[in-house]
């Protein structure tokens, strides 16, 4: 079998070959660039979350003292103003601490048995 010009469809029809070349080398890269650009613009740059509840108005409240709470003066999700009391603590341990501190402070300033003449004098 000898290959002839009629055996190959691309050689027999040069106009169809030219159309195919324009399609593959001209139109297809443009379409591919448009698809790639669309995917770039719509995906991956923005973070999305589903089933998430965000409430920025909630603020955790903590304290530096370890004592029990006697009374809570607000309810959950209630709007509060700055300076409004939220709870009341048990004051018994604070009263004991204040009395102890006052006793220690008073003991340091009053020293019986030392006469005024025994105090050190400043030299000037």
JOKA-V530018 format. One record per helix or strand. SS is the DSSP state (H for helix, E for strand). FROM is the first residue (numbers start at 0). TO is the last residue. Records with the same first field share a line. If there is no record, write none. Layout:
SS: FROM-TO + FROM-TO
This chain:
H: 8-11 + 13-41 + 91-108 + 115-117
E: 68-71 + 86-88
